Structures are given as C-alpha cells and as structure tokens.
C-alpha cells in the first residue's frame, strides 16, 4: 500500500478540503483508504460529512504511561523532584511530599528508577481514541483523537496508520491528512510516505511554513510536490512560491484559484469536488501527476 | 501584568491576526510584550514586519556513550520509552538523537556508567520590537520533535522581563497538544479564535475542553463573521455559558492587510481591547 501525505506547516490553508477531494478523485480508479492523522483536531471525516457518532467503531487506546505516587511509601527524599527533566514534579513543603503534574509527565520512567522506596509506579493511561467509519464515497476513513491534556500524539498517529492498514488490507493507496505545524505528529505522518503534497497559500506565513515543512520530507528523502491554494489572492507571492519550487526541483502539482465555494462546501459538509463539479478536471489532473510521481519513484 | 493567550485548536482561524492586531492596539496605551509561541511555524514577525534578533540557542540534553566502558548489555535500550536506542545483542547501541527527549533513563540504567550527557541545539529564541511593542518569539529547528522545550525556553525569557509590561500577549500553535498546553499554563485569560464552519466549531469544542481542564478563564472570538452564518458558533458559545466576545467580519480589506503584513484594524479588535482591559 502506497502512502500519500498532505501537509502544510501553516494551518487553515486547505489541507483537509484538498485531501478529501483528492481521495474521492483517486478512488475512481483505485481502492483507497483515508487516515486523518491530525489527532489534535481531527476534521477529515467531517469534511466527508461523516460525524463521529456515525463511525462504525471507536476504541480507547493507550500509547502513554504516567507516574503515580503511593504517598504512604514516600519518605520525602526529593530525588524524584530533582531527576525530572520535564518539571512535572514539584515539592509541597506543607505535606513534605512531591506533587505530580500529569499534564507535564512524559511517562519516561526516571522517577520510579530513582525512588529508593519504590513509591512511584508507571500506570498506563488511555490517552486517545481511534476509530473508523465508511464514507458515502465507497472508502473508509480512519481517525484518531488525543484526549485533552494528554501527550504522545506522534504515537497515536502511528496507531491510526496501523488501523488504516488493518481496515483496508487490499487498498492500493492511503491518503493521509496531517496536522498543522512541523512537530512530532507531522514527522510521524510523513514517516513511511511514498509521496508528500505540501499545500500552501500565497502569504508570507504560507511560504515560510512551507519551507519548514518541506525540510522534513527532504530529511526523509521523500519526493514531494506543491499545491498553491487561493493562488490568485496574491500573484506576487505565488511567483515567489513558484521560484522557490523551481530552485528546489519541486513540482507545482496544481494552482487552485480562490473560490468562495470552498467555505460553503465546508459549511455544508460536502467535499469541494462534489459541491463544485467544475473542479473535477482539476483534481483529475492532480491525480495524474501524483501517479506519475509514484511510478517514477518505483524506477 | 496580565497575560492573554490567543489560541483556537484549528489552524488558520486567525490566531496570529488577532494576536498581532490586539498587541499593536494595546501598545498605543500600554506597555505590551507580544510572544509568538507557535515555535513550529512562527509567523507573527512576518505579519508585523519585525526584524528578529537571535538572543538564545535552546539546547536539549542527549546521552553519549563511552564505548570503552560499554558492556553491550542493552539495558539502555530496554528503558528508553521513545525508542531512541537500538541494541542488537552483543553489539554497540545505536542512538537516534531525533527520537530522544532527554529524560535520562538510559544514563540511570547503565550498570558500568558508560553514558554521560552532551547537548544538541533544538531551537532559538528571538527578540525584536516595532509598532511600539516588544516581541519575543521561539523557533524549533526542523526535524526536532519536542516543541514544548522551545516553548519553555520562551516562557523563561518572558519570566525575566514580564514585570516591565502591562500586558503579555501569547500566540499559540494550532492543535491541542503539549506545546499549546505549555503556552496556556499560567495565563490569566485565553482567547479562543474560531471560524463559522463545522470544523471551526469541532475544534473550538476541543480547545475549550482543554482550557477548562487547565482551569483558565476564556472568551470566544469569531473570525470571518458573516451575518446569518454564525449559528453554529453562537450555539457552541451558549453551551459553555458564553457570548461571543467579538466578531471579526469577513472583509477583503482584512485579508489584504494580512497578506501585506500590516496589522489589521477593525472595530472588533477595538472591542476586544476594551474588554480585556476590564
């Protein structure tokens, strides 16, 4: 199964709208599955008009542990406080005991190692849920959502991708919608991809974040192309993006004009390519370019 | 000093637009520090045309091995929760610095004390000023996973100078994970910026859950507002016993100001200013 990942660096440039329509266009000739790897704020299923409550299944998962103190055993030596690199343990002078901040605890396991009284234990936490549902368009979408205040989004992304593979064993392509930013969940989304599409917009933020995001794909040695969304809002910046692309040997996969129907489609929860059939040709072209890239990868 | 943190869950809802516009407006009457805590993709300096000066390199500790001492027992790999250490039996450990969060479990586990610390650069802190406001921003080096360490370094810089200011305005990243949590902690009021789409509503709900869990006061700001299209967000606000604090209209001039790097001016920003001063 080949993996195509959509990323952007900057948020709100149209990743999920484009990912959903691209998935529909790809599904006309291929068996596909979609993975929403923005586990901080998962939206892809919604773009297909699929609400969380209509998923076939949700399950709670644990990719993290957190430290818990047995107060009776604690001798107040403060070794745990001094050893925590994440400042998750503070000292309560009144109680003469450490206080654990579960928001900051990474579950690294250092405090149980230094505790002479064996008063600290790591306990698994259910830090996320993952699930899958059938879209109206003949393929499944797999989503994940981190519980609020929990950490470990990178590992949850890996679980979403794993579930996508299990749920669609015979799929030829996995379309992955990544989170905004360039941190661990994005790195986890890109890892293992065959082709990356970076979506951007013609603003200084769009270009700056695009450059940062594409350094990740360069690091992994993954081929990538660019889609400039709302390209006609600022032609000067679009030129700058095109110049950046040609300097770095990156293909501009598509330039999409600003179109108010993108927002209207989102409001109605209908993928843009269905809402505005005029865009079908555009997405068919994008599909062709992606297939070219995947084939040349192979050689 | 009052700390205001601008966040929102969904990307591209206008967090930076609100943070920069509000900072400039408050800066007319007060001493203001604007902080860009979106260390993954910092953009506030671009929006305001601020030239940033690098003032600090952010380091993270990572282990190094003395292979003369290493007995190839594999204990370091066993205790590593982030899978940064690989050991094939009888061979020297292989270390993947990108995966390491610097916790120190490997060093504690080594029976022959073959491990010690060294440091790696993971990001930078910048300073600047323009439009009568001071500015601090953090930036994560690309391919480094632990954004929150850079956010922490930025927060340390804030601590050093915050007493000089009437308002500290913090702009967070999109999402709801560790770097956003770090930026939200210790804030006096959070402003959740959203847009009138079901996705905006969905992510607003998530960020409100997080803000409530952290026990922080919050207000909702609706960006790209159009008459008659804000029902979803009005309802979401009502669910949390809130009224929308301000509505920023969907206007071409605002989008153009954004794309030109000029702080946005609008009555809605004036309203936010009035309300945060109270």
Interface residues (C-beta under 8 A of the other chain):
Chain A: X8 X9 X10 X11 X12 X13 X16 X38 X40 X41 X43 X46 X47 X65 X83 X85 X86 X87 X103 X106 X107 X108 X109 X110 X113 X114 X145 X146 X148 X149 X151 X153 X154 X179 X180 X181 X182 X183 X184 X185 X186 X187 X202 X203 X204 X205 X208 X209 X212 X215 X216 X219 X233 X234 X237 X263 X266 X267 X269
Chain B: X9 X10 X11 X12 X13 X16 X38 X40 X41 X43 X46 X47 X61 X79 X81 X82 X98 X101 X102 X103 X104 X105 X108 X109 X140 X142 X143 X145 X146 X147 X152 X173 X174 X175 X176 X177 X178 X179 X180 X181 X185 X195 X196 X197 X198 X199 X202 X203 X206 X207 X209 X210 X213 X214 X224 X229 X255 X258 X259 X261
